[in-house]
Amino acid sequence: MKTLLTTVLALGISFGVSAETWKFASEEDKKDVQDIFAQSFADTIKKESDGDIRVKVYYYGQLGTENDIVELTAKGTVQFVSVGTGHLGSYVPEVQALSVPYVLGTETDVVRKVLTGSKTIYNDLADRFESVNLKLLTMISEGEMAWGANKAIRTPEDFAGQKIRTFTSTIPVETYKAFGATPTPLSWGEVYGALQLKTVDGMVNPIYFVYNAKWHEVQDYLMFPGQQPYVGTVSTNSKWFNGLSPEKQVMVRKAITVAEQDAHDYQLRINSENMDKIMSERPNMQIVTLTAEERARFKELSQSLHETYYDVVENAYDSAEKAAARKGAEKILGNLIQEVKDAS
């Protein structure tokens, strides 16, 4: 009898008890940078928990739009979410400081140092995340944002009459207005068809993503303006995280650190490899790198977007909070610019 009971209990432990499952929602697809981050995170959690915790990764569209997965995380339906800074604007308007062009620049070491160690990001901005039940865990670069078009774009005048696909948030839209283009916000799943049918003329994204989405098939020019990287954010539900045991919190932090490195190494490699693939498949693709003088004109136009950023933040708050919100936004952007200078 004792032997039978022991066997039944053993079977129950082996087959009847399910591992704890954490949900991780990404705005991107398999083999994109955020997927590599999520998979690395999941592997470390599995290893550190001896298989007792499983991280299930959800990809683009499986749980809705980018805004949907942020909302699901804030509500606690999902435990972790990764999206670009532009998709967090309705929750944390101040985070759009990272979307202002020519603030971070594109120097790899500088960008990484700021994104992983900035006091502005992990103190001032982190507090704003907490106010909407999100906890910011890290930010990652996915590589320099390149412009795609069917003509060379070196000046604001070259953007005239060009419909450029942008992300569906204020700062990217206003950026291309300031640069002289006609911004056309689209979800990325709509972009290939729009470029193919020429209902839009161009787009902006890191090279690895351009190749994965096959947008290079329907563009003739790629421009490198030194404008900014695509910045991904990783957040968790604050209330849920704070309720974890200290051991599990340490586990999460370790998994984040490992995933940061894996995603960083991957984006460097995949951006280079996919650029080679683009040139192999499209040997007539024209590559344009803007000179310092050409960049300077776009940098000058970008100064007006600082005020746009302040307005976006101010307008996100009730009248009694507007002045303080604007002052806070000015401090965040100013400090971020200084941190970039100090890291350079």
C-alpha angles and dihedrals in degrees: 000000000000090000091051092049091049091051093049092049090049091051090049092053093045100042111009103055115075123212117251110263127214120191122224117188121197130190090217138068135247115303093016117123095260089052091054088050092049094046092048090048091050093049093052093048090050091049096044093047094046088241095306093116124051124193113210113202121212120199137210112315098001093107099022134269128339090266090049095056092048089052092048090053094047088052093047098244087116122034101206135026135183121197138143119270091252091065093056096060097102090053102035108015092180091065089073087081084086089057095057107109122246093016100102096023120199105272101131099216094043093048093049094047092052096042094051102035110025115135088204092056099041098039112028098027094037089060090057090052090052091055090065095042095261127121116207109223103175148328126228136193117233094191139276117322111241126197119232123202144140092249136041113274114199102139138034087253089062089060092059111120092006118131105213121193110232136176116275098257136093104253097052091045093050091044094064092042088056090047091054101256132117105248116217113191112213136161108249093247089066097049104084093055092045092052092045093051090041093234082132124031103206149355143208126230143119115288096246089057094044089058096043091051090046092233089139086072090067101037129073101193135045119194128197108204098170086236107137145307125258103258119209121196128206118204138167135204103276098211092047093048093048088053093057120103115260088251093056092046089054088048091054093048091050091049090051092053093049092046092049091059094043092049092047093051091045097051092051091051099040094047090054095043094046091049088056090048091051091053091046093052096036106031090169093056108127115227118202124187111191116234122235089259092051092048091050092066092054091045089054091051089049091064090076088059091067088070090045089055092050090049092050092053094043093050091052091068137067118263094262091055100040099093094048091045092053092047090050091050091051090052094048095050093042093050092046091053090050092049090053090051091048091050094048 
